[in-house]
Amino acid sequence: EAGVVQSPRYKIIEKKQPVAFWCNPISGHNTLYWYLQNLGQGPELLIRYENEEAVDDSQLPKDRFSAERLKGVDSTLKIQPAELGDSAVYLCASSLEPNLRNEQFFGPGTRLTVL
Amino acid sequence: GESVGLHLPTLSVQEGDNSIINCAYSNSASDYFIWYKQESGKGPQFIIDIRSNMDKRQGQRVTVLLNKTVKHLSLQIAATQPGDSAVYFCAEKEAGTALIFGKGTTLSVSS
């Protein structure tokens, strides 16, 4: 079974440029998460979707970040314009809820470098 | 308050030794606790979880201990192998809320 797929794996852009990340969750998973992971830190939730609905976006900086999950499957996360401080790994995860094990399956992440 | 176990950012062990990784959590209302393993260039991978009504749970070569009195969680890895080298994160979750990850511990296993 294929895991969570993310692309691109690496992205280098100059500040003030836009950037987009794509995530394909595990087939059948209704819940999708975007996390930000700074170097040496644990992942921090940006947004959580249940099917097409964003149910928790309280930590998403909405002035520059946006996300969508059309049709409740794939998702994109966009930053416009990017800032130097946005350099990090952006992780996508998915799960099938309800889930007694609270298990989320993570993709490999997209490493963003903003110059 | 202080946690019993000291969080160490790095832990170095010899192959075959037992490893203990500690974590202090913050939310008394958390009812699930999870350990994740993250290898270089990969996303975190679920290892084991424990509910707040338990104080110990065992898996294959891993044991998680929960001490709610001092809000402390530990992961024990038996007979540590080079393939166990990774960053380990604990995470806590209150029902209906998001996972909150703690500080990672980098485990290095030398043969």
Chai-1 contact restraints between the chains, C-beta under 6 A:
chainA,res_idxA,chainB,res_idxB,connection_type,confidence,min_distance_angstrom,max_distance_angstrom,comment,restraint_id
A,G42,B,F89,contact,1.0,0.0,6.0,A-B,restraint_1
A,G42,B,F101,contact,1.0,0.0,6.0,A-B,restraint_2
A,G42,B,G102,contact,1.0,0.0,6.0,A-B,restraint_3
A,G42,B,G104,contact,1.0,0.0,6.0,A-B,restraint_4
A,P43,B,F101,contact,1.0,0.0,6.0,A-B,restraint_5
A,L45,B,A98,contact,1.0,0.0,6.0,A-B,restraint_6
A,D56,B,A98,contact,1.0,0.0,6.0,A-B,restraint_7
A,L91,B,G43,contact,1.0,0.0,6.0,A-B,restraint_8
A,R101,B,D49,contact,1.0,0.0,6.0,A-B,restraint_9
A,N102,B,Y32,contact,1.0,0.0,6.0,A-B,restraint_10
A,N102,B,D49,contact,1.0,0.0,6.0,A-B,restraint_11
A,N102,B,K93,contact,1.0,0.0,6.0,A-B,restraint_12
A,E103,B,F46,contact,1.0,0.0,6.0,A-B,restraint_13
A,F106,B,G43,contact,1.0,0.0,6.0,A-B,restraint_14
A,F106,B,P44,contact,1.0,0.0,6.0,A-B,restraint_15
A,G107,B,G43,contact,1.0,0.0,6.0,A-B,restraint_16
A,P108,B,K42,contact,1.0,0.0,6.0,A-B,restraint_17
A,P108,B,G43,contact,1.0,0.0,6.0,A-B,restraint_18
A,G109,B,G43,contact,1.0,0.0,6.0,A-B,restraint_19
